[in-house]
Structures are given as structure tokens and as C-alpha cells.
Amino acid sequence: MIVALAGGVGGSKLVEGLAHLVSPPEDLVVVVNTADDEEFYGLYVSPDLDTVMYTLAGIVNRDSGWGVEDDTFEALGMLGRYGEETWFRLGDKDLATHILRTRELRQGKSLTEVTAGLTRRLGVRARILPMSDDPVRTIVQTPEGEVAFQEYFVKRRASDPVVGVRFEGIDRARPTPQVLSALREAEMIVVCPSNPIVSIGPILSLPGFREALREAQAVKVAVSPLAAGRAFKGPTVEMMQGLGYEASSFGVISLYCDFLHVALIDESDAELTPRIQELGIRVVVRSIAMRTLEEKVALAKAVLEVASLGRG
């Protein structure tokens, strides 16, 4: 079994590559950040879960990396006519997912159960697990005050300086039994190239999660989301700098050093190898770009090959 820890677009790209290689498909388990979840128009929206699910179902919007391909926005346009805010782009096809999720949550099902049902109906055989069934919300702290993550990221286009991040509800949340079981049974655990602060960070911050990772017998591999100090997508660099971390592959990998065995970094970061090795982590250098399906599969293959060599 291979367990991948993932956020949104960056994580879903590597997960897509892994899905082309892992057989049977059920042996791929994706533990997904849910601290980005938010309610819009009375509907429960799980952006990272949906991005991974749509990607593995083959219906994701390839241009944006999120949402459903060939979607329309008639409902959103009508909401705008009613005077509602429409900065969070929910497409008409996408709304069906949120309607069903909200209905089933209100019927008493857990987010894990609802996610399993949605993925099954979309023909996804890999197991997609929310990191927790308990509510956790990312709050971004700026010089002007706190804002919810989606407002910071989407409405304000990540333009605010970030001076802090906190995860509301994290002290009361727990990893699900399904997640903990997957960690125990995994042969490989892969930290996807997602934002280490707001995508992987909430997963690792769940009480007991890091301990479970350290105790897991699996080989643990991380792929850096940065190359030459730049992110492929999103505000990773700005967030890391605002929080006082070195915005480099070394800075990312150092956040995982208490459990990690191997780091994959881009060729442009080869000079960071000695510093990462000093953390007790083996380093593999290769291109980590994932612009095409071929590149996604190639990187996933490299991850599996590295993990198969063991911890040494």
C-alpha cells in the first residue's frame, strides 16, 4: 500500500502519476487536507478533496487544475444577480458535488463516508481519505487582521503579507481510524509537492499524526514543491518567508525532518544536497516539473523507485 499526503493542485498532479502506476488501484490511499473546507451558499465545499477526486476521475479542468472540465457558471451568474458575492468560482457541474455532500453530511454521514460514496460513483478506485472528520479551518494572519484561508487565497488573491497561520479546531480534531490504519499498513508514505504550511501543515498538525508517521514502518519520501526558490503554483514562497522559514527546498524538507527518509529535489536545487543530508535525509536530484501526464508519471515512477530502495 502507498499512502500519499496531499493538498490541492500540486498534490493531485503527483497522485495522478501514482495512479497510473499503482496496481491494484485500491493500493493507493490519498490522505487529503480538509482545513481549506468552507461553506458557500449553505453548501459544504471541500476544495482539496474535490481536486484530487476530479483528477483521478479524469474530469478535472486541465487549464486551472481545479474544478470540472467544460463547466459553466450560470448558477453563479444568477446568484450575482441576486446580489450575492461570487468570488469563489463554483461551476454548475461542481455544484452537484457540493449539493450531494451537504445533503449526506446533514443525514449524519461522516465526511469520510461521503467522500467514499462520491469517489465510487465517479469510478475512482483509489481510496481518498479526508485527514479528519472533525472540522479544522485554516486562518491566515495578516498585518490587518485574520482572514479565512479561502478569502485570503481566492478573494484577495494571496496578496496580503502573511505573518502567521493557525488551524482553528485542530486541538479538538483527530485523524480518522481509516487514516491511522493506512499509515500503519503502508509500505511507502509520500509527502506530495503541496504547500508545506497550509496543505501538508494541517495534516501534520493533527494531534497524534506526526507520532503515527514516525512509528510507521513505511519508507517516507517527500517531493519538494519548490525549484530554485520558486513555487510551481501558489504562495508557498511568500508564506514561508512571512513565517520566518527559508523559502527553499531545504526549508521545506526541514519541516519534515523528524520522520522523513528520502527527499526528491529539483536539479536546480542540487547545491542544497549537503545541507539536506546533514538532516539525516537521503537526497535524490531530478526534474520535478509536472506539466504533462508523461512528466507526472515519470516523477511518480522516480518516487516509487526511490522508496523501493529503502531508508538508507
Summary of the structure (lengths in Angstrom):
residues: 312
radius of gyration: 18.6
end to end distance: 20.1
largest distance: 60.5
contacts: 1068
relative contact order: 0.15
helix: 41%
strand: 19%
